[in-house]
Amino acid sequence: MQQSAIIGIDIGTTSTKAVAFGLQGAVLHQQVMEYPILSEEPGQAEQEPEQVLQAVLSTLGAVAAWLQQEKYKVEGVSFSSAMHSLILQDSEGKPLTRCIIWADSRSHVCADEIKKSPLGHKVYLQTGTPIHPMSPLPKLCWLRQERPELFAQAAMFIGIKEYVLYRLFGKYKIDYSVASAMGLFNIFEFSWHKDALAMAGVKPSQLPEPVPPTYTFRGLSAADAELLRLPPDTPFVIGASDGCLANLASHAVRPGEAVVTIGTSGAVRTMASEPATDIKERVFSYILNENHFVLGGAVNNGGVALRWFRDAFYATETAEAVAKDQDMYELLNEVAEGIAPGAEGLLFLPYLLGERAPIWDGSARACFIGATYAHTRAHFLRAVMEGVIFSVNSVVQALEQTVGPVSTIYANGGFAFSELWVQMLADVTGKKVQLTETPEGSAFGAAIMGMYALGLLPSLEAAESMIRVCRTFEPHPERGQVYGKLFAVFEELYPKLKSSFEQLGQV
């Protein structure tokens, strides 16, 4: 009997990954292709849409060819993509701009103006997307002001996944999930938000048609079918955004469950059965599908903070470790473990790259507070690791105030390889933390959504059998008491230093 497979495509910030999964969730084969982020002026972060498209076609074709060789039947292809991208297209469907990605900060002045306005607050409460240069709303306002001739030529405003699917199927469609991260979509009514569109100077006809993440394209051209090594009638499921699908891949789909991901940056996300926004504008509220909403916040400074400290203060040791083929992060963990929780009163605000959730302040700076003559380099190292977790806990608490208590955290990302760091998360938050053997994150979430769309799963919850918890970390009460006192101080520091950060930014 011929075996079946489904292919999950994850269009990421720096690479596209195509992964073939068996229908029980096992990874069969994968291909990855990277592409550069282009930055030719301050704040710019763009990519060539054609390079991304070619990465999708190349990785998908290679995986499909392997499945064909191994005699698998491809049941379908399903997509995940990074959020907040923006491409201007002309009336013939050709790009007028590169793809402006979430990291582009050139619209920060427009974002500040919108955020300070009463209408901006109203738009956030109905769209669920914090007013920030990452999202397309400020980007569109900036383009209309700074590039008016280019803006006037645009017939369509789309993101990178919409670009890829338009090139394959000739239709402008956008899934509810990606649409909900644009700052232009009413998450309560599942339609474009009139006030946000007026603010951006965009008509509904210039945006793709919003559709559920189960929406399925069919009818590849003969040329594309040959290129991709797929039958022309292969179903292509539009899927959802990478963050929402990462939650699905960890099976954090029930109220009270959250996912903490810490790689270079970090994120906290939880699922709710209804949309919700935060009166203080600390968290985002995105759509997975009509019955599942993902609330959370992204932090700019995750593993990048530890990497900075390693490079700046352990450069010699790092070079020696590389020469001996040792893992420097394991050595740093051993050093940090030798310092008591709380680093003897030394605190670190980890805002090396400004910050998104929960403060949404690009001018925020990193700093150490509480240093004494007794503190050593090892204390500073421990404080850096704890500061990242304190920042994550700020988002957890904002989420709890918005949607209710969190009882269990599923952890993934690079930090999950550090037992010390994961235990810190349990101790600081006071929550049980579970590590899962979740294969390939957002690509796996896309595959689950695809299986559900194609009737291969009766519900999203039915994917639970594919996901196995491999380890559980319980919070330690005594360490939790220490961290509770320090976290109270941590929470007070940013409001007190905010004006100082702004002044430093002007120096």
KAGI-V632953 format. One record per residue. N is the residue number from 0. SS is DSSP state (H for helix, E for strand, C for the rest). D_CENTER is the distance of its C-alpha to the mean C-alpha in Angstrom with 1 decimal. Layout:
N_SS_D_CENTER, N_SS_D_CENTER
//
This chain:
0_C_39.0, 1_C_36.1, 2_C_32.7, 3_E_29.7, 4_E_26.1, 5_E_23.0, 6_E_20.6, 7_E_16.8, 8_E_15.3, 9_E_11.8, 10_E_11.7, 11_C_9.3, 12_C_9.5, 13_C_12.6, 14_E_13.8, 15_E_14.4, 16_E_15.2, 17_E_17.8, 18_E_18.7, 19_E_21.8, 20_E_22.0, 21_E_25.2, 22_C_25.5, 23_C_25.4, 24_C_22.0, 25_C_23.5, 26_E_22.0, 27_E_24.8, 28_E_23.8, 29_E_20.9, 30_E_20.7, 31_E_18.3, 32_E_18.9, 33_E_17.5, 34_C_17.9, 35_C_18.2, 36_C_16.6, 37_E_19.7, 38_C_20.6, 39_C_24.2, 40_C_24.4, 41_C_22.9, 42_C_19.4, 43_C_19.1, 44_C_16.2, 45_E_17.1, 46_E_17.5, 47_C_20.4, 48_H_19.7, 49_H_22.5, 50_H_21.1, 51_H_17.9, 52_H_20.2, 53_H_22.5, 54_H_19.8, 55_H_19.1, 56_H_22.8, 57_H_23.7, 58_H_21.4, 59_H_22.1, 60_H_25.8, 61_H_26.0, 62_H_24.6, 63_H_26.8, 64_H_29.7, 65_H_29.3, 66_H_29.2, 67_H_32.3, 68_H_34.1, 69_C_33.4, 70_C_34.7, 71_C_31.5, 72_E_31.2, 73_E_27.9, 74_E_27.2, 75_E_24.4, 76_E_21.2, 77_E_17.9, 78_E_14.8, 79_E_11.0, 80_E_9.4, 81_C_6.8, 82_C_7.3, 83_C_10.0, 84_C_12.3, 85_E_16.0, 86_E_19.2, 87_E_22.7, 88_E_25.0, 89_C_28.8, 90_C_31.1, 91_C_31.5, 92_C_27.9, 93_C_27.6, 94_E_24.9, 95_C_26.2, 96_C_23.3, 97_C_20.8, 98_E_17.2, 99_E_15.9, 100_C_12.2, 101_C_9.9, 102_C_11.5, 103_C_14.9, 104_C_16.6, 105_C_20.0, 106_C_19.8, 107_H_19.8, 108_H_23.4, 109_H_22.8, 110_H_19.9, 111_H_22.2, 112_H_25.0, 113_H_23.1, 114_H_21.8, 115_H_25.4, 116_C_26.9, 117_H_27.8, 118_H_26.5, 119_H_23.0, 120_H_22.9, 121_H_24.1, 122_H_21.5, 123_H_18.7, 124_H_20.5, 125_H_20.7, 126_H_17.5, 127_C_15.1, 128_C_13.1, 129_C_14.0, 130_C_16.3, 131_C_14.7, 132_C_15.1, 133_C_11.5, 134_C_12.5, 135_H_15.3, 136_H_17.8, 137_H_18.7, 138_H_18.4, 139_H_21.0, 140_H_23.2, 141_H_23.2, 142_H_24.1, 143_H_26.8, 144_H_28.3, 145_H_28.1, 146_C_28.4, 147_H_30.5, 148_H_32.3, 149_H_29.2, 150_H_27.7, 151_H_31.0, 152_H_30.9, 153_C_27.7, 154_C_28.3, 155_E_24.7, 156_E_21.3, 157_E_18.6, 158_C_15.2, 159_H_14.9, 160_H_15.0, 161_H_17.9, 162_H_19.6, 163_H_19.6, 164_H_20.9, 165_H_23.4, 166_H_24.8, 167_H_25.3, 168_H_26.6, 169_C_27.6, 170_C_25.9, 171_C_23.4, 172_E_21.3, 173_E_17.8, 174_E_16.3, 175_H_16.0, 176_H_12.3, 177_H_11.4, 178_H_14.5, 179_C_13.5, 180_C_10.7, 181_C_13.6, 182_C_15.6, 183_C_18.4, 184_E_18.3, 185_E_20.3, 186_C_18.4, 187_C_21.8, 188_C_23.7, 189_C_21.3, 190_E_22.7, 191_E_22.3, 192_C_23.0, 193_H_26.3, 194_H_26.1, 195_H_22.7, 196_H_24.1, 197_H_27.3, 198_H_25.6, 199_H_23.8, 200_C_27.1, 201_C_25.7, 202_C_27.6, 203_H_26.2, 204_H_28.0, 205_H_25.9, 206_E_22.6, 207_C_21.9, 208_E_23.2, 209_E_20.7, 210_E_21.0, 211_C_19.8, 212_C_17.2, 213_C_20.4, 214_C_22.1, 215_E_23.7, 216_E_25.1, 217_C_28.3, 218_C_30.8, 219_C_29.7, 220_C_32.4, 221_H_34.8, 222_H_33.6, 223_H_29.9, 224_H_31.0, 225_H_33.1, 226_H_30.5, 227_H_27.8, 228_C_30.6, 229_C_29.8, 230_C_32.3, 231_C_32.1, 232_C_31.5, 233_C_28.4, 234_C_26.0, 235_E_22.6, 236_E_20.3, 237_E_17.8, 238_E_15.1, 239_E_11.9, 240_E_8.3, 241_H_6.0, 242_H_4.4, 243_H_8.1, 244_H_9.6, 245_H_8.3, 246_H_10.3, 247_H_13.0, 248_H_13.3, 249_C_13.9, 250_C_16.2, 251_C_15.2, 252_C_16.6, 253_C_19.4, 254_C_19.9, 255_C_20.0, 256_E_17.4, 257_E_14.0, 258_E_11.4, 259_E_10.8, 260_E_8.8, 261_E_10.2, 262_C_10.3, 263_C_11.1, 264_C_8.9, 265_E_7.8, 266_E_6.7, 267_E_9.3, 268_E_9.5, 269_E_12.8, 270_E_14.6, 271_E_17.5, 272_C_20.2, 273_C_20.4, 274_C_18.3, 275_C_18.7, 276_C_18.2, 277_C_19.1, 278_C_22.3, 279_C_21.1, 280_C_17.9, 281_C_15.8, 282_C_13.1, 283_E_11.3, 284_E_12.7, 285_E_11.3, 286_E_13.4, 287_E_13.2, 288_E_16.9, 289_C_20.1, 290_C_20.4, 291_E_16.9, 292_E_14.7, 293_E_11.4, 294_E_11.8, 295_E_10.1, 296_E_9.0, 297_E_6.9, 298_E_9.6, 299_C_10.5, 300_C_13.0, 301_C_12.5, 302_H_14.4, 303_H_15.2, 304_H_17.7, 305_H_19.5, 306_H_19.7, 307_H_21.2, 308_H_23.7, 309_H_24.6, 310_H_25.3, 311_H_27.1, 312_H_29.1, 313_C_29.4, 314_H_29.9, 315_H_33.3, 316_H_32.2, 317_H_29.2, 318_H_31.6, 319_H_33.9, 320_H_31.3, 321_H_30.3, 322_H_34.0, 323_C_34.5, 324_C_31.5, 325_C_30.1, 326_C_26.6, 327_H_26.4, 328_H_23.6, 329_H_26.0, 330_H_28.7, 331_H_26.6, 332_H_25.9, 333_H_29.6, 334_H_30.4, 335_H_28.1, 336_H_29.4, 337_C_32.8, 338_C_32.0, 339_C_32.3, 340_C_29.4, 341_C_29.1, 342_H_30.3, 343_H_33.5, 344_H_32.2, 345_C_30.0, 346_E_26.7, 347_E_23.8, 348_E_21.6, 349_C_18.7, 350_C_17.9, 351_C_18.6, 352_C_16.1, 353_C_16.7, 354_E_14.3, 355_C_11.9, 356_C_12.2, 357_C_14.8, 358_C_17.1, 359_C_15.3, 360_E_17.9, 361_C_17.6, 362_C_21.1, 363_C_20.6, 364_C_22.0, 365_C_22.0, 366_E_25.3, 367_E_27.4, 368_E_29.6, 369_C_32.6, 370_C_33.7, 371_C_37.3, 372_C_39.8, 373_C_39.0, 374_C_35.4, 375_C_34.8, 376_H_32.1, 377_H_31.0, 378_H_30.6, 379_H_28.3, 380_H_26.2, 381_H_26.0, 382_H_25.2, 383_H_22.2, 384_H_20.7, 385_H_21.7, 386_H_20.4, 387_H_16.8, 388_H_17.4, 389_H_19.2, 390_H_16.3, 391_H_14.0, 392_H_17.1, 393_H_17.4, 394_H_14.2, 395_H_15.7, 396_H_19.0, 397_H_17.7, 398_H_16.2, 399_H_19.6, 400_H_21.5, 401_H_19.7, 402_H_19.7, 403_C_22.0, 404_C_22.2, 405_C_19.8, 406_C_22.0, 407_E_19.9, 408_E_16.7, 409_E_15.3, 410_E_14.1, 411_E_12.4, 412_C_11.3, 413_H_14.1, 414_H_15.4, 415_H_16.5, 416_H_19.3, 417_C_20.9, 418_H_23.0, 419_H_23.8, 420_H_20.2, 421_H_19.4, 422_H_22.8, 423_H_22.1, 424_H_19.1, 425_H_21.7, 426_H_24.4, 427_H_22.6, 428_H_21.0, 429_C_24.1, 430_C_22.1, 431_E_22.6, 432_E_19.8, 433_E_19.7, 434_E_18.5, 435_E_18.3, 436_C_19.2, 437_C_16.2, 438_C_16.7, 439_C_14.0, 440_H_10.9, 441_H_9.5, 442_H_12.9, 443_H_14.7, 444_H_13.0, 445_H_14.1, 446_H_17.5, 447_H_17.9, 448_H_17.3, 449_H_19.7, 450_H_22.3, 451_H_22.3, 452_H_22.7, 453_C_25.6, 454_C_27.3, 455_C_26.7, 456_C_25.2, 457_C_26.8, 458_C_23.7, 459_C_20.1, 460_H_21.6, 461_H_23.9, 462_H_21.3, 463_H_21.8, 464_H_24.6, 465_H_22.4, 466_C_20.5, 467_C_22.4, 468_E_22.1, 469_E_23.5, 470_E_23.8, 471_E_23.9, 472_E_24.0, 473_C_26.1, 474_C_26.2, 475_C_29.3, 476_H_31.3, 477_H_33.0, 478_H_30.0, 479_H_28.2, 480_H_31.1, 481_H_30.8, 482_H_27.1, 483_H_27.7, 484_H_30.2, 485_H_28.1, 486_H_25.0, 487_H_27.4, 488_H_28.3, 489_H_24.8, 490_H_23.9, 491_H_27.0, 492_H_26.4, 493_H_23.9, 494_H_26.0, 495_H_29.0, 496_H_27.7, 497_H_25.8, 498_H_28.9, 499_H_29.5, 500_H_26.2, 501_H_26.9, 502_H_30.3, 503_H_29.2, 504_H_26.9, 505_C_30.2, 506_C_32.1
//
